[in-house]
Amino acid sequence: MMSALNLSISLRAARESVAENLNSCHLRGSTSVAIASSSSKFQFSSRRGLFSSVACSVSETSSAEVPSKIDDPKTPRKIRKRATKSKAAAGDGTDKSIPLKEPGKDIEIWSGVKEWVVFSDLHVSRRTLDSCLQTLKAVHAEASSRDAGIIFLGDFWHARGALPVELLNVVVTELAKWSRPAIFIPGNHDQVNMGGQMHALMVLGAVNPLIRVFDEPAEFLGALWLPFRRDHNVIDAALKQHKNVKAIFAHLDVVGAFMNEACQAKEGVEPSIFPENVPVFTGHYHKPHVVDNSQIEYVGSPYQVSASESGQTKRFLLLNSSWEKIASIPIDIGGRHFVISQTEDTDLENMEHIRSGDRLRLLLSSTVLDDNIKLKLDKLQSRGVQIDLVFPTLSAKPRIEEAENLNAFGLFSLYAERVGMSTGAISKGADVLQRMDLPAKLIQRTKVQLILENVDIQGFGPFLEPVKYPLSQRGIRVVCGRNMDSVGADSNGAGKSTLVMAPLWALSGSTDPRPDSMRGLSASDVVHEKAKSARVSVQGTISGIPFTVERIAGRKPSLKFSYHGEDCTGQDMKLTQAKIDEIIDTSMLQRIAFHGQYGIGGLLEASDKDFKDELSRVIAMDLWVAAKKKSLQELRNKQTEVEFLEGALTQLQQQKFEIEKKVQESKIRLEQWETSWYHRCGILEQEAEVAAEDLNRLVMSCQTRYQQFIEATSSLESIVSRLERFISGLDNVGGPDRYEVTETVNKRREMLLTKVAELSVEVRTCESLLNKKKHRLHEYARNVSSLQICDRCLQPVDSSHSTQTIFQLEEEVAQSEEAYTQLMNERMLTERELQVVSNTIKQEMQRHEEAFRDQRKRSIELREDVNRMHRCLTVAYSVSKSVAQLLGDTQTLSRSVSNGDIEESTGDSEQEIAFLISILGVKDQDVRNKSNQLELDTQEGRRLSTKVEQLHQTLRGLKSTSNPFTAEYAALGDLLASLDSNLREKESSYREALEQTGWLKELDNAFSHTGVQSYVLEAALAELQERTARHLDILSGGSLGLLLRPTKETKRSKASVEAIDRIALVRLSTGETEQRSLRQLSGGERRRLALAVALGYAEFAAQRSGVHCDLLVLDEVLQHLDSEGKARVVAVLKGLPQRTILLVSQTHGDVADAFDLVDVVLKENDTARIESFD
């Protein structure tokens, strides 16, 4: 009641708006339009609560009424009955209660229009309502701004049948506001009956008199208007009847047109039937484009209806009154679809072009959603963007591809290589297989391409009268039914399942399995109650060769088979059936092409045994079971041999134990003597080793310090060299005259530097001598005071002689001090003279080149440091020679010290020179310290070397003594060796037998259910899973997955058992995947899985068995599915390769409404017939 009230209010407002619009229009002629509340009649379905039809009575001077649909035989019977009752209620014989779509309208309203705005494929639904309203407002605003008319080319509504009141209210209110003339034609989504005359645009034409609706082909304003028709003969007849038109407006499927970006239409009308040089504007396909090599242009949808339209630019077309296209008007309405693949370059943050209401389909590269991606997606969702996540399909790649295509030897060889079997096991396995009678291939395939063309039925099920039903190239076709004989059923029992399963019965003698019968209906069940027999005949081709099969059930059953023009019928039905199965394999055909309502979920729900039995039809397993039995028997024989050898080995090992005991006793005596001998030798060796270790440590320490000394000396020498080069560079700065002057001065300076260095050496030598003399004087004086007898000659000490000696030593000390003072003075004078020379050089530099005086001063200062370093290096050279003699590295040392292994450098910066000067003192002191330490190391090394040599001489004499127990020990050893040789022979035989046992165990595992059998089964399951996943991804939108594994773990022990594991994968809202058992799934989820498995197995079985059929039958497979699930089934079917797909569905169901090709099985008066098909 509320729906009727709302619709009444909406239409009342619509009438007022229309009246206002008409008053604002400049109507010429004597047109009067009356819309009265009392003349509007509305009918509602009490069961559905939806608006069914609208009848408006409008008067005009010249009206064109639409023919009544009451007498149309294609109109459903129940509709005709309701229409007849309405007609009787009107009280006369007119069509007053039938919806009138052609009210009286002045043709001048449309003929005076100069321009037309064209759009199409609106698809109004609850989901798209906002975008549709924007489109209606936009197209009317565009037309109003141009003073133009509006043309709509079909598919106004998205769903066929009854219209939801809430949608109708909104649309009626909006269209009632239109003030521009409009022409509408219905599309396939708008039409209700098969002929297309009853459609959902009737109410739109009744709401606003400015909207003219053509539900039949008609010529108007010089153009031909073609509503959608399933019967292409109607289109062809209209084109032939109206030849002189300027343009054609239609809603058509044209062969070669793009259904989307990647798929072209294979069915429809041919472009060649349209006249040349006449533009054709059509709706139906949503991609705006022009069909190749034609003037057929698809207007396209005004917004992106689905993800398949991602990236398409939408538009309105603008035509002039001569129907010439003058412009395309770009539009941007509603939410857009974006499909993005996740790669390393995908930047989800720079998505400013995506706005609220858009839908982003993200194709993920991983099954795990990264937290960073989640955060970015949350930001997009906060902006109002809808996100669809598509995860990669989970699949397990088989370890051996197409294992069943190989022969037994090839498969075993690949398995052995894959798991890394030992060579011996591989050889044993080949030997086992060689002794078996093996086929060339594990599966013998016969390639069969079966095309079923027609089926003739008589007396079969509800089909009493003869019926011929075409099967070839029928497209995706819905088969629904209407049972006119039953009050309590609409379509149940009409015979639709009987029709589609009739070819299977003719070929195999069985129908689809039922709960009470695996072979379906029996022969007596298929015969009509009023017929004596049931006959079904199928015609077609097998790999291009024609055949006919006719099966009769009843009192005189028979089976006839004609192939290649020859009668192949056997003496009885079994022989004939065997001949048919030999060529076609009807048992596989049932699994490939015919999916009944009772068996669609059979494979998914099957037990482990039934599942494997089904797979064994197309994969070979018996061979490997037999091979395992043979390998197991050989394994047991070899294990018996191993046990015998183990006993013999035990006896030999006992004998060996007794001899080894005697050998051990002799060895003890031998070792006791040797222990004493070793003890003495050990003491000497230990002392020698300690001394040698001390020497080695000293040498190593000395080598380290010597190397450090060399490095320090080399470093210092390198610094000196670099400073000299730098000084030389400074000296070279200036003109030629300057160099002539400084050359003489430099020679003097060099001489003075050398003299300073020599005096420095003499000073150090004199200083050392002076210190020694002072030390000698001090020691002598101390000894004289404490000793009365000389420690050397043992004579009494003469005091006068001692005094004289002390005086002489003091004289020597005084002389040395004087010499030292003279040397110091001389060095000081020389250094002063050197300073004078340096000053002279400095004055010379200032005289010739004032700009470089600082460099010259620096040169002098650096030269002093260099001279000082030269003195240090001179001392270092003398020390290094004595150390090198101790280490035996004189040549290397001499080369290192003299050459320094210095790498020539090219110029030093001021900073580097400053750094070198800063470390000169440190380097000088470092060289001096290392030199002193090396002198002490040399003295200690000579002492340790002498001690080591003495200990080695004593040890050589002790080691020359021999052991008296050696002969006894050798004799017992020979006896033990002989016994050991015999034991090794036995052990070799034992190891060989044990190795062969290991090979046989390995082979036994290889032939078991976890070995080759698992690989064969795994390959089949992997392929089946992959094929299933392709369908399941579409059926579930990526929310469901299925894992098939040859083994599964037990809940308690977690051990693998031989059972096919079927695990459902459910995608959670977080993007994570959760494993569930089939029991945990809902009815709809389980149904989608079952259908995906059935379709996947059909493809799998066809590929493995070689049987391919151009027909696919799906009987009532949509149970438990919601509207979205059914829509996804439609999407899957459109992608299948079969050229004929028969989908059994309920009348006026969601699936039946989604297809243009519909066959209706009508049962009336206890007999069925096919009411409508192309």
Helices and strands as residue ranges (DSSP letters): H 2-24, E 41-44, E 51-55, H 77-90, H 108-111, E 115-119, H 129-146, E 149-152, H 165-175, E 182-184, H 202-207, E 211-213, E 218-220, E 223-226, H 232-241, E 247-251, G 271-273, E 280-283, E 289-290, E 296-298, G 307-309, E 314-320, E 325-331, E 337-341, E 359-363, H 371-382, E 386-390, G 403-405, H 408-419, H 423-434, E 448-458, E 467-470, E 475-483, H 496-508, E 533-542, E 545-554, E 558-563, E 566-567, H 573-584, H 586-593, E 594-595, H 602-605, H 608-615, H 622-731, H 736-786, H 799-848, G 850-852, H 853-887, H 890-899, H 910-918, H 920-958, H 966-1006, H 1012-1036, E 1040-1045, E 1048-1049, E 1056-1057, E 1061-1067, E 1073-1076, G 1078-1080, H 1083-1105, E 1107-1109, E 1111-1115, H 1123-1134, E 1140-1144, H 1150-1153, E 1158-1164, E 1167-1172
